[in-house]
Every structure is written in structure tokens, then in C-alpha cells.
Amino acid sequence: MWCLILAMTFAARPDFGMIQPSAPRTAWTTDYAAACTRADREEKPLLIFFSEEWCYPCKMMKLVFKHESLEGLARSHVLCYLTMSRNLTVVRKYNMGRATPAFALVGPDGEVRRLVGYVNAAVFKRWLDKTER
């Protein structure tokens, strides 16, 4: 019975598990070095999204970035999407641990703020606003 329900779920949602790293309304890069260079050049905060391919909350978090309240994120921040297991040096640099989804917000002054776990768009926006004061 469970196999039938699971099969029907995947049949109804052919894109299930195939959500792309970048939401259509934002411009995420997977090149950490280029993101750092751009953030320095434009004097913008660098927002790093640490994820894993198998992480369901990460996939749901990607959908949060489609929310209209986060639409201007790419204009005010440099956005970098990294797979945690493939970027351990960056993970260690920002002391991120191993939990996903995780975010590091690096200000132009070098100050790092962290957020770990799935949150909705309103909570994420409040975190951004609070950390940028």
C-alpha cells in the first residue's frame, strides 16, 4: 500500500526532488571565489546557502526564495549556493557545522552571521533585516 502511495506522489509531482539550486527570481552562483570578489567590489553582503542534494528541508528552502518578500535579494546581496560536502574548506572557514540548510551572511566588514535550518520567508526576511542593522 505504501509503495502505491509513494508511486502516486512521484507521478503527481514529476519535479519532486529536482528543484534547481537557484530560484527563478534570484541569481545564485556556485563559484565561491567569484562571489567573494564580487561582494568586495560591490560592497554588498555575501549570502552563502549551504545545502546538500539529499536534504529535503534544503529543497523546501529553495522554494522560500521564490517568495515576493525576498524578490530584491539579488539586488542587495551577492548570492552563493554551495553543496556543503563539496566545499568543506568554506564550511570550516565560517564554522558552519554539518547541519543543512545553513546560511552564512558575511557583511562588507567581514562580520559573519549564521542561520541553520528551514525557515519561512517571513522569518528569513526578519533574520536578514536584524543582522544588517
C-alpha positions in Angstrom: 0.0 0.0 0.0 2.8 2.5 1.0 4.6 1.7 -2.3 1.4 2.6 -4.2 1.0 5.9 -2.3 4.7 6.8 -2.8 4.5 6.0 -6.6 1.4 8.1 -6.9 3.2 11.0 -5.1 6.1 10.9 -7.5 3.8 10.5 -10.5 1.7 13.6 -9.5 4.9 15.7 -8.9 7.4 14.7 -11.6 9.7 17.5 -10.4 9.8 16.2 -6.9 13.4 16.2 -5.8 14.5 18.0 -8.9 14.2 21.6 -7.6 17.1 23.6 -9.1 19.7 25.3 -6.9 18.6 28.8 -7.9 15.1 30.2 -7.7 13.9 32.0 -10.9 13.7 35.4 -9.2 17.3 35.3 -7.8 20.8 34.9 -9.3 22.8 32.3 -7.2 26.3 31.5 -8.2 28.1 28.3 -7.3 31.6 29.9 -7.6 32.6 30.9 -4.1 35.8 32.8 -5.2 33.9 34.9 -7.8 31.1 35.6 -5.2 33.7 36.9 -2.7 35.3 39.1 -5.3 32.0 40.5 -6.4 30.9 41.2 -2.8 34.1 43.1 -2.1 33.9 45.0 -5.4 30.3 46.0 -5.0 30.5 46.4 -1.2 27.5 44.1 -0.7 26.9 41.4 1.9 27.6 37.9 0.8 24.9 35.4 1.5 26.0 31.8 1.3 23.4 29.0 1.2 24.9 25.7 2.3 22.9 22.7 1.1 23.0 19.0 0.2 21.4 17.2 -2.7 19.6 14.7 -0.4 18.3 17.4 2.0 14.6 17.8 1.8 14.4 20.9 4.0 17.1 22.4 1.7 14.8 21.8 -1.3 11.9 23.4 0.5 14.2 26.4 1.4 14.9 26.9 -2.2 11.2 27.4 -2.7 11.2 30.1 0.0 13.4 32.3 -2.2 10.6 32.5 -4.7 8.5 34.4 -2.2 7.8 38.0 -3.3 9.2 39.4 0.0 12.7 38.1 -1.0 12.4 39.3 -4.6 15.0 42.1 -4.2 17.6 39.8 -2.5 19.8 39.6 -5.6 20.0 43.4 -5.8 21.1 43.9 -2.2 23.3 40.8 -1.7 25.7 38.6 -3.6 24.2 35.1 -3.5 26.3 32.0 -3.4 24.9 28.4 -3.3 27.3 25.7 -2.2 26.9 22.0 -1.6 28.3 21.5 1.9 30.1 18.2 1.3 31.9 19.6 -1.7 33.0 22.8 0.0 34.4 21.7 3.4 37.1 24.4 3.4 34.4 27.1 3.2 32.2 25.3 5.7 35.2 25.3 8.2 36.1 28.9 7.4 32.7 30.1 8.5 32.4 27.5 11.3 29.1 26.2 9.9 29.0 22.7 11.4 27.3 19.9 9.3 23.5 20.7 9.6 21.7 21.8 6.5 20.2 24.0 5.3 22.6 26.6 6.7 23.3 30.2 5.8 26.3 32.5 6.4 25.8 36.2 5.9 29.1 37.9 5.5 29.0 41.7 5.8 31.3 44.1 4.0 33.1 44.5 7.3 33.7 40.7 7.5 31.3 40.1 10.3 29.6 36.7 9.9 26.0 35.8 11.0 24.7 32.3 10.8 21.3 30.7 10.4 20.7 26.9 10.5 17.5 25.1 9.5 14.5 25.6 7.4 12.5 28.9 8.0 9.7 30.5 6.1 10.1 33.7 4.0 8.9 36.0 6.8 11.4 34.6 9.4 14.2 34.6 6.8 13.5 38.3 6.0 13.4 39.2 9.7 16.8 37.4 10.1 18.3 39.4 7.2 16.9 42.7 8.5 18.0 42.0 12.0 21.6 41.0 11.0 22.0 44.0 8.7 21.4 46.7 11.4 
